Amino acid sequence: MDDLTQRARGWSVGLVGYGEVGRIVAEDLRALGLRQVLAWDRKLAGPDAAPLREHALAQGVRVAGSAAELARGCDLVISAVTASQAVAVAAECAPALRAGAWFVDVNSASPGAKAQAAAAVDGAGARYVEAAVMTSVPPYRSKVPMLLGGVHARELAPALQALGFAGARFGDERLGIVSATKMCRSVMIKGLEAMVIESFSAARAYGVEDAVLASLAETFPGIDWEKQGAYFFQRVIEHGRRRSEEMREVARTVDEAGLQPWSASGTAERQAWVADLAEQGVFGRRGEPGFARSADWRVEADRLLGAATAARKTADKD
């Protein structure tokens, strides 16, 4: 075990972003025995702060007053915010980071955005590492498969593993490569979510959902489409806003490659539309039992269709 890996267990670790991913990482770091875990999220200063502060208090996580304040006190900063805020967070933290401190960017942003964030962090004398999280975090928690990229990535990988990130491995020294891997994967994964919601809901409206699912099962016999459909509806209803922002970064990635991002852009719109409905309370109240937890996707499809029909009637009257 090298010196950096040995020292990692004594680091102060800061989490910028205290959403689902940030809270999971906080729990796992504290369970591992880390004494100094800090957190900052814009919501911690807003009207919805109470549950987040209660979670931090229960876990022994210190709440910082800003991203810059957090950065000043940490050896390692992990940025887990929405994709649209990735560059802004790096720019806010950079001047406050200690010389040689580590900044790990796990946000689903384009290679171009990662280059901007890296320029801010490395330019301030700290060390930027991009991390591409390659699947959903909750089932794996901190052990989620994660590709690390950039000139400092190889050095940091063993230290992150020592901090419980067992799925973290070196990907490429060239900045943007692991993010491109994640973004191109998301064209398929997030696109499939959007297609299932559109296909299943339209089929439900026509009363042909059983025939559609039977046909899909015949074509793709290895997939339980009932179970997969329910899961996709749940994830998009609960996290559609974050997913839509990621897909706009995916579209940017595809555009940077010289292609028109028709699929990625359409997926971003569908995800954002579902997120809008969720914020309007179409699927129940966020945070209460039953929200985005139906085992039958038809329940959520009916709510979605009802909202769409009501919106169309209102538009027709106008």
C-alpha positions in Angstrom: 0.0 0.0 0.0 1.5 3.3 -1.1 1.8 6.4 1.1 -1.2 8.2 -0.6 -3.5 5.2 -0.1 -2.4 5.0 3.6 -3.1 8.7 4.2 -6.5 8.6 2.4 -8.3 7.1 5.5 -7.3 10.3 7.4 -8.5 12.8 4.8 -11.2 15.3 5.2 -13.7 14.6 2.4 -16.2 17.2 1.1 -19.3 16.4 -0.9 -20.7 19.2 -3.1 -24.2 18.0 -3.8 -26.2 16.3 -1.1 -28.8 14.6 -3.2 -29.3 10.8 -3.5 -25.6 10.2 -4.5 -24.1 12.6 -2.0 -26.1 11.1 0.9 -25.1 7.5 -0.1 -21.5 8.4 -0.3 -21.7 10.3 3.1 -23.2 7.2 4.8 -20.6 4.9 3.3 -17.7 7.1 4.2 -18.9 7.5 7.8 -19.5 3.8 8.1 -15.9 3.3 7.0 -14.7 5.4 9.9 -13.9 8.7 8.2 -14.1 11.4 10.9 -14.2 14.5 8.7 -17.0 14.4 6.1 -18.4 17.8 5.0 -21.3 18.6 2.7 -22.7 21.5 0.8 -25.8 21.7 -1.4 -27.8 24.8 -2.5 -30.9 23.1 -1.0 -29.3 23.2 2.4 -29.9 26.9 2.4 -33.4 26.7 1.0 -37.0 25.9 2.2 -36.4 22.1 1.7 -33.3 22.0 3.9 -34.7 20.3 6.9 -34.6 16.6 5.7 -31.1 17.1 4.4 -29.8 18.7 7.6 -31.5 16.0 9.6 -29.7 13.4 7.5 -26.3 15.1 7.9 -26.8 15.4 11.7 -27.7 11.8 12.0 -24.6 10.7 10.0 -22.2 13.1 11.7 -21.6 15.1 8.5 -20.7 18.7 8.9 -22.7 21.2 6.8 -20.5 23.9 5.2 -21.8 27.4 4.5 -20.8 27.3 0.8 -19.0 25.3 -1.8 -15.9 27.5 -1.3 -16.0 27.0 2.5 -16.2 23.3 2.0 -13.3 23.3 -0.4 -11.0 25.1 2.0 -11.3 22.4 4.6 -10.9 19.3 2.5 -8.2 17.0 1.1 -10.7 15.5 -1.4 -13.8 17.2 -2.8 -16.3 15.1 -4.7 -18.7 17.1 -6.9 -22.0 15.3 -7.4 -24.4 18.0 -8.6 -26.7 18.4 -11.7 -24.9 18.3 -15.0 -25.6 22.0 -15.7 -23.8 23.0 -12.5 -20.7 20.9 -13.0 -18.5 23.7 -14.4 -19.8 26.4 -12.0 -19.1 24.2 -9.0 -15.5 23.6 -10.1 -15.0 27.3 -10.7 -16.4 28.1 -7.3 -14.3 25.6 -5.4 -11.1 26.1 -7.4 -9.7 29.3 -5.7 -10.4 27.8 -2.2 -8.8 24.4 -2.8 -5.6 23.6 -1.0 -2.5 23.2 -3.2 -2.4 19.6 -4.3 -6.0 18.8 -3.0 -8.0 16.4 -5.1 -11.2 17.3 -6.9 -13.3 14.4 -8.3 -16.0 15.3 -10.8 -18.6 12.6 -10.9 -21.1 14.7 -12.9 -22.6 13.5 -16.1 -21.2 16.3 -18.3 -19.7 16.4 -21.8 -16.0 16.2 -22.5 -16.0 19.9 -23.3 -17.5 20.7 -19.9 -15.0 18.5 -18.1 -12.2 20.3 -19.8 -13.5 23.6 -18.6 -13.8 22.3 -15.0 -10.3 20.8 -15.1 -8.8 24.1 -16.3 -10.3 25.9 -13.3 -9.1 23.3 -10.7 -5.7 22.5 -12.1 -5.1 26.2 -12.8 -5.6 26.8 -9.1 -2.9 24.3 -8.1 -5.2 21.4 -7.2 -5.7 18.1 -9.0 -8.8 17.4 -11.1 -10.0 13.9 -11.8 -13.1 13.1 -13.9 -15.2 10.1 -12.9 -17.7 8.5 -15.2 -20.2 6.5 -13.1 -21.2 3.7 -15.4 -24.5 2.5 -13.9 -27.1 3.4 -11.3 -25.6 4.2 -7.9 -28.2 2.9 -5.4 -27.7 -0.9 -6.0 -23.9 -0.6 -5.7 -23.6 2.4 -3.4 -20.0 3.6 -3.2 -18.8 0.4 -4.9 -20.5 1.5 -8.2 -18.4 0.9 -11.3 -16.6 4.2 -12.1 -14.0 5.1 -14.7 -11.4 7.7 -13.8 -9.8 10.0 -16.3 -7.2 12.7 -16.6 -3.5 13.1 -15.8 -4.0 12.5 -12.1 -6.4 9.6 -12.3 -4.0 6.7 -12.1 -2.5 8.0 -8.9 -5.8 8.6 -7.2 -7.5 5.3 -8.1 -6.0 3.2 -5.2 -6.8 5.9 -2.7 -10.4 6.0 -3.8 -10.6 2.2 -3.5 -9.2 2.6 0.1 -12.1 4.9 0.8 -14.7 2.3 -0.3 -15.0 3.1 -4.0 -14.2 -0.5 -4.9 -15.5 0.0 -8.5 -13.2 2.9 -9.2 -10.6 2.1 -11.8 -8.2 4.0 -14.0 -9.7 4.7 -17.5 -7.5 7.1 -19.5 -5.0 9.9 -19.0 -6.7 11.9 -21.8 -9.3 14.2 -20.3 -12.8 13.6 -21.6 -12.4 10.0 -22.8 -14.1 8.4 -19.8 -16.9 11.0 -19.9 -17.4 10.3 -23.6 -17.8 6.7 -22.7 -20.5 7.5 -20.2 -22.2 10.0 -22.5 -22.4 7.6 -25.5 -23.7 4.9 -23.2 -26.4 7.3 -22.0 -27.7 7.8 -25.5 -28.8 4.1 -25.2 -29.7 3.8 -21.6 -31.5 7.1 -21.0 -33.0 6.9 -24.5 -34.4 3.4 -23.7 -36.1 4.9 -20.6 -37.7 7.6 -22.7 -38.8 5.2 -25.4 -40.3 2.8 -22.9 -42.3 5.6 -21.3 -43.5 6.8 -24.7 -44.2 3.4 -26.1 -45.9 1.9 -23.1 -48.0 5.0 -22.4 -49.2 5.3 -26.0 -50.0 1.5 -26.0 -52.0 2.0 -22.8 -53.9 4.8 -24.4 -54.9 2.5 -27.4 -55.5 -0.5 -25.1 -52.8 -2.6 -26.9 -50.2 -2.7 -24.1 -50.5 -6.5 -23.5 -49.9 -7.2 -27.2 -47.0 -4.8 -27.3 -45.4 -6.4 -24.3 -45.9 -9.9 -25.7 -44.2 -8.9 -28.9 -41.3 -7.3 -27.0 -40.9 -10.5 -24.9 -40.8 -12.6 -28.0 -38.1 -10.3 -29.6 -36.1 -9.8 -26.4 -36.8 -12.9 -24.3 -34.1 -12.0 -21.8 -35.9 -8.9 -20.5 -38.8 -8.8 -18.0 -40.6 -5.9 -19.7 -43.2 -5.6 -16.9 -40.5 -5.2 -14.3 -38.3 -3.1 -16.5 -41.1 -0.8 -17.4 -42.0 -0.2 -13.7 -38.4 0.5 -12.9 -37.9 3.0 -15.8 -41.1 4.9 -14.9 -40.0 5.1 -11.3 -36.5 6.4 -12.1 -37.6 9.0 -14.6 -40.4 10.3 -12.4 -38.1 10.5 -9.4 -35.0 11.8 -11.2 -36.2 13.1 -14.6 -34.8 16.6 -14.0 -31.3 15.3 -13.4 -31.6 12.9 -16.3 -32.8 15.6 -18.7 -29.8 17.8 -17.8 -27.5 14.9 -18.3 -29.1 14.2 -21.7 -28.5 17.8 -22.8 -24.9 17.2 -22.0 -25.1 14.0 -24.0 -26.5 16.0 -26.9 -23.6 18.4 -26.5 -21.2 15.4 -26.6 -22.8 14.1 -29.8 -22.7 17.5 -31.3 -19.0 17.9 -30.4 -18.4 14.7 -32.4 -19.9 16.3 -35.5 -23.3 14.6 -35.4 -26.8 16.0 -35.0 -28.0 14.8 -31.6 -31.6 14.0 -32.6 -32.0 11.0 -30.3 -30.3 12.6 -27.3 -32.2 15.9 -27.7 -35.5 14.0 -27.9 -34.7 12.0 -24.8 -33.9 15.2 -22.9 -37.3 16.6 -23.8 -39.2 13.5 -22.7 -37.3 13.3 -19.4 -37.9 17.0 -18.7 -41.6 16.6 -19.5 -42.0 13.8 -17.0 -40.0 15.9 -14.5 -42.4 18.8 -15.0 -45.4 16.5 -14.3 -43.7 15.2 -11.2 -43.1 18.7 -9.9 -46.8 19.5 -10.5 -47.8 16.5 -8.3 -49.2 14.3 -11.0 -47.6 11.2 -9.5 -48.2 12.1 -5.9 -46.2 14.2 -3.5 -42.5 13.8 -3.6 -41.1 12.3 -0.5 -44.4 10.7 0.6 -45.1 6.9 0.5 -46.2 5.8 -2.9 -44.4 8.4 -4.9 -42.7 6.8 -7.9 -43.0 3.4 -6.3 -45.7 1.6 -8.1 -44.9 -2.0 -9.1 -47.2 -1.6 -12.1 -46.1 0.9 -14.7 -49.8 1.2 -15.8 -50.6 3.2 -12.7 -48.1 5.9 -13.6 -48.9 5.8 -17.3 -52.6 6.5 -16.6 -51.6 9.5 -14.5 -49.3 10.7 -17.3 -52.0 10.2 -19.9 -54.5 12.0 -17.7 -52.2 15.0 -17.4 -51.5 15.0 -21.1 -55.2 15.0 -22.0 -56.0 17.8 -19.6 -53.2 19.9 -21.0 -54.4 19.4 -24.5 -58.0 20.3 -23.6 -56.7 23.5 -22.0 -54.6 24.3 -25.0 -57.6 23.8 -27.3 -59.7 26.2 -25.3 -57.0 28.8 -25.6 
